[in-house]
Amino acid sequence: MERLDLKTISAYLNGAHLTRWHPPGHEPVIFVSEKAILDPGKAIRGGIPICFPWFGGAGKPSHGFARITQWLTDDVGDDHVKFKLAATEATRDVWPHDFEAGMELSGGDALDATFTVRNTGNVAYDIELALHTYFTVADVRNVTLTGFADCDYIDQLADNAVVTQQGEQTIDGEVDRIYQNHTDDVTITDPGMSRRITVKKTGSKSTVLWNPHVEKAKRLADFGDDEWPRMLCVETANIGDHAVTLQPGYSHETTLRIEVEHV
């Protein structure tokens, strides 16, 4: 598959999929599984997959078609790239709508990602989306997350029960949560790597927190059985009740900014 290797970032045209961000003075921030499948038309396990126009497995393919479709480059610079994707007969076969999408990535001391969708058709429709970011951590069991306090989340491992987050979040087992009405920054404090990662966003009212832990990791063919302690997903999203309605001619923009500092 064709890959762009820029100064601090790398991305595949398959899925407009970022797989590396190595900011100056830090260890790499983005996790990619050693067993990731790097074949056209396949989802890459790690990096920042783009989930669009739906999230989860309700439609086929799972998490939408954007992450397994070949995008075009619109502009490429020293540490900056723009991708674009428009509706085709293949996309209309699984989702009968017209659209234009763009993914813009900029690396450096911070990582910026901007995902845009424009309705180029004649009828309104709803979209779900997620920038499904995988972060590298030393040991997820020692990580703490702030930014979720007092926020309700859907626990997808407990029959979609709605729970209110109390205080800081730690990971002591499999976790698969959709935080609702969530627009705050999330901070990942990782003592093992002596760093703090801050996730900032706009145009997003859902945040997904995911780690497969021991048993789920064993069931994932493209993920190593022993890799789960070294990763954590914090996903910038609009899901379920926070799906976006796009009127004809209108656009929606979701931005993600990731910052890292030594602690």
Disulfide bonds with the S-S distance in Angstrom:
none
